[in-house]
Amino acid sequence: QVQLVESGGGLVQPGGSLRLSCAASGSIFRFNTMAWYRQAPGKQRDLVATIPTIGSTNYADSVKGRFTISRDSAKNTVYLQMNSLKPEDTAVYYCNTSPRPLGYWGQGTQVTVSS
């Protein structure tokens, strides 16, 4: 059964931090590069960060130096630590595989950066 459950979003002031979590099915997590995507209102869904099973992480230019993606194989969970948040980071955040996302998307988690 496909499972992608995102959590950890919320309302935060500019400059603040949040840590997102994504619990994935073992069958998805174990063999795939995992990624975080985000979709702001009225915009397309964009790739934010990727983490392979082995190898280096990659980040969109807009979040480099501020966001950190990690994965815990024991928990089949992917994390996104977001620091120095900006209003333009406001979006619904999703996790999925990369480079080809699954046809299934979780419900996402809303991140709102506002004073």
C-alpha positions in Angstrom: 0.0 0.0 0.0 1.4 3.4 -1.0 1.7 5.8 1.9 3.1 9.3 2.1 2.1 11.2 5.2 3.5 14.7 5.7 3.5 16.6 8.9 5.1 19.4 10.8 3.9 22.5 9.0 2.5 25.6 10.6 2.6 29.3 10.9 6.0 30.9 11.6 7.4 34.4 11.6 10.1 35.3 9.0 13.5 34.1 10.2 11.9 31.2 12.1 12.4 27.5 11.7 10.2 24.4 11.1 11.0 20.7 10.7 8.8 18.7 8.3 8.4 14.9 8.4 7.2 12.5 5.8 6.4 8.9 6.7 6.6 6.7 3.7 5.8 3.1 2.9 8.9 0.9 3.3 8.5 -0.3 -0.3 8.7 3.3 -1.5 11.4 4.6 0.9 13.9 1.7 0.7 14.8 1.9 -3.0 14.1 5.4 -4.1 15.6 8.9 -4.1 13.2 10.8 -1.9 12.3 14.5 -2.3 10.4 17.4 -1.0 8.3 19.5 -3.3 6.2 22.6 -2.6 3.3 24.4 -4.3 2.4 28.0 -3.6 -1.1 29.3 -4.3 -1.6 29.7 -8.0 1.8 28.2 -8.9 3.1 24.9 -10.1 4.6 22.3 -7.8 8.3 22.7 -7.6 11.1 20.5 -6.5 12.8 21.7 -3.2 15.3 19.1 -2.2 16.3 15.5 -3.0 18.2 12.8 -1.1 19.2 9.5 -2.6 19.6 6.2 -0.8 23.3 6.7 -1.1 25.0 9.9 -2.3 24.7 13.6 -2.1 21.7 15.8 -1.4 20.6 18.5 -3.8 18.6 21.7 -3.3 16.8 24.3 -5.3 18.8 27.5 -5.4 16.1 29.4 -3.5 16.6 27.2 -0.4 20.3 26.4 -0.5 22.0 27.1 2.8 18.7 27.4 4.6 17.0 23.9 4.2 18.4 20.5 5.0 16.9 17.2 3.8 17.6 14.0 5.7 16.3 10.4 5.9 16.0 7.8 8.6 15.9 4.3 7.2 14.9 2.8 10.5 11.7 4.9 10.5 11.1 5.1 6.7 10.9 8.9 7.2 12.2 11.9 5.3 12.8 15.2 7.0 13.1 18.8 5.9 14.7 21.2 8.4 13.9 24.7 7.3 15.7 27.6 8.8 15.7 31.4 8.1 12.3 31.1 6.6 11.0 33.8 4.3 7.5 34.7 3.2 8.2 33.3 -0.2 8.6 29.9 1.4 4.9 29.9 2.1 3.4 26.8 0.3 2.0 23.3 0.8 4.9 20.9 1.1 4.8 17.4 -0.2 7.2 14.5 -0.2 7.5 12.0 -3.1 10.1 10.1 -5.1 12.5 11.7 -7.6 13.1 12.2 -10.4 9.7 10.7 -11.3 7.1 11.3 -8.6 4.6 8.6 -7.9 1.1 9.1 -9.3 0.0 9.3 -5.7 0.5 12.4 -3.6 -0.1 12.7 0.1 -2.2 15.5 1.7 0.8 17.8 2.1 1.6 20.1 5.1 0.9 23.8 5.0 3.8 26.2 5.8 2.9 29.8 6.2 5.6 32.4 6.9 4.2 35.7 8.0 4.5 38.3 10.7 
